[in-house]
Amino acid sequence: PDQVAAALSLEAALNDVTHLCGPVLVSAFSAVLYPAAGLTLAGGLVAVGMAAFLWQRRSEPPAHGRSDRRLVDRRLITPAVAALFGVNLSMGLFFGAMPVAITAFAFAHHAPALAGPIAAVSSLTSLSAGLAYGARAPRRQPTTVILVVSGLLVLGTAGLSIAPDVPAMFIGYAVV
C-alpha cells in the first residue's frame, strides 16, 4: 500500500513513453517497409504485452473461495465504481480527442508539422510530472487526487480553446 503512488506513477510514465515512441515507430515502419507495417508492429506489440501480462502470476492476489463464474460480480455495481468508470471514460475521451484537436489547431494555424511536437512537449511534461509525483510520499487520498486533477484538467482544457497561436498552445497544452 505504501508504494501504490510510485507504482501508478511508473505506469503513467510508461504510458507517456508509449505515447512518445509509438507514433514515431508506427510511422517509420509504415514509411520504410510497407503501409501496414506500422499497424502490424503495433498489433504485435499489444499481443506480446498482453501475453506477458497474462502469464505473470507473482503479483496476482490469492483466490478467496469459489467463483460462481459470473462475468460481472454484483459487488462491482456500486455508485463508487460507476463514478470511477465515468471518470475513466472521460479521461479516455480526453486522451483520444486531444491529439485530433491539437492536429486541427495546428492545421488551422498553418503549422501542421507542429502537431506532433506540441503533443511531444505535453507528453514530456506529463512524464516529468508523473515521475515527480511518484517519487514523493503520498499526502492525499487517491479519491481526492483524482477529483482535483480531473477538475483541473477540465478547466485547463477549456482554457486551451482560447489559445491565440501555436506558441501559446505549446505552453498551454504542456501545462494541462
PyMOL commands that set and color helices and strands:
alter all, ss='L'
color gray80, all
select helices_A, chain A and resi 4-32+37-55+74-76+79-108+112-135+142-160+166-175
alter helices_A, ss='H'
color red, helices_A
deselect
rebuild
show_as cartoon
